[in-house]
């Protein structure tokens, strides 16, 4: 791995660690603050949403006790101030576990790295 790859991975892990902690502590406003103002977000709802208000509302309706454990599978710099990441995430929920693949785009702004794109795909047991 190059130092550039290691740095990109470190930056993305920092954001995803904060996301996982805020999800586990049921802090929807703090989760939303990790996203850009106009972030495109596709969680488990049938349609995607845009922006921090949508993201905060989405996480507010999630069950208390939700946890997200991720394994970062791939990270790469796609522009000087943008990173792409691909992860496997195990969401532990009171009603059962759900495993997904997660794709994110992080952008570096004046206050640090935030997520501008978030998309999960459920894994169908086969």
C-alpha positions in Angstrom: 0.0 0.0 0.0 1.2 3.5 -0.8 1.2 6.3 1.8 -1.6 7.9 -0.2 -3.7 4.8 0.2 -3.0 4.5 3.9 -3.9 8.2 4.4 -7.2 7.8 2.5 -8.0 4.7 4.5 -7.2 6.5 7.8 -9.4 9.5 6.9 -12.3 7.3 5.8 -12.0 5.1 8.9 -12.1 8.2 11.1 -15.4 9.3 9.6 -16.9 5.8 9.7 -15.8 5.3 13.3 -17.6 8.5 14.3 -20.7 7.4 12.3 -20.7 3.9 14.0 -20.4 5.5 17.4 -23.1 8.0 16.9 -25.4 5.3 15.5 -24.8 3.1 18.5 -25.4 5.9 20.9 -28.6 6.8 19.1 -27.5 10.4 18.3 -29.2 11.2 14.9 -28.2 14.8 14.8 -24.6 13.9 15.3 -24.8 11.2 12.6 -26.3 13.8 10.2 -23.5 16.2 11.0 -21.0 13.8 9.5 -22.7 14.3 6.1 -22.6 17.3 3.7 -25.5 19.6 3.5 -26.7 18.1 0.3 -25.6 14.5 0.8 -27.4 11.8 -1.2 -28.5 9.1 1.2 -29.9 5.6 0.4 -30.6 3.6 3.5 -33.3 0.9 3.9 -36.1 3.2 2.9 -37.5 2.5 -0.6 -36.4 5.9 -1.9 -33.3 7.9 -1.4 -33.2 11.2 0.5 -31.0 14.3 0.4 -29.5 16.4 3.1 -28.9 16.4 6.9 -32.5 16.9 7.9 -33.5 13.7 6.0 -30.5 11.8 7.4 -31.3 12.9 11.0 -34.9 11.9 10.6 -33.9 8.5 9.1 -31.6 7.7 12.1 -34.1 9.1 14.7 -36.6 6.4 13.6 -34.0 3.6 13.9 -34.4 1.4 17.0 -32.4 2.1 20.2 -29.7 -0.6 20.4 -28.8 -0.4 16.7 -25.1 -1.0 16.2 -23.0 -0.9 13.0 -19.8 -2.9 12.7 -18.0 -2.3 9.4 -15.1 -3.9 7.5 -13.6 -1.5 5.1 -13.0 -3.5 1.9 -11.7 -0.8 -0.4 -10.7 2.9 -0.3 -9.3 5.1 -2.9 -8.7 8.8 -3.6 -11.0 9.8 -6.5 -10.0 13.5 -6.5 -7.6 15.6 -4.4 -10.5 16.3 -1.9 -12.7 13.2 -2.4 -12.5 9.6 -1.3 -14.5 6.5 -2.2 -15.0 3.7 0.2 -16.6 0.2 0.0 -17.4 -1.7 3.2 -19.3 -4.7 4.5 -21.5 -3.6 7.5 -23.2 -5.8 10.0 -26.1 -3.9 11.5 -27.1 -5.5 14.8 -30.7 -4.7 15.6 -33.0 -5.7 18.4 -35.1 -7.6 15.8 -32.2 -9.3 14.1 -29.0 -8.7 12.3 -28.7 -7.3 8.7 -25.6 -7.4 6.6 -25.1 -4.9 3.8 -22.5 -3.5 1.4 -22.0 0.2 1.9 -20.6 2.6 -0.7 -19.6 6.1 0.5 -18.0 9.2 -1.0 -16.3 11.5 1.5 -15.3 15.1 0.7 -12.8 17.3 2.5 -14.2 20.7 3.3 -13.2 23.5 5.6 -14.2 21.6 8.7 -12.7 18.2 7.7 -14.1 15.1 6.0 -17.9 14.6 5.6 -19.9 12.1 3.6 -21.6 13.3 0.4 -22.9 10.0 -0.7 -24.1 6.9 1.2 -25.7 3.8 -0.3 -26.4 0.4 1.2 -27.3 -2.8 -0.6 -28.8 -5.6 1.5 -27.2 -9.0 1.1 -29.7 -11.7 0.3 -28.8 -15.0 1.8 -28.4 -17.5 -1.0 
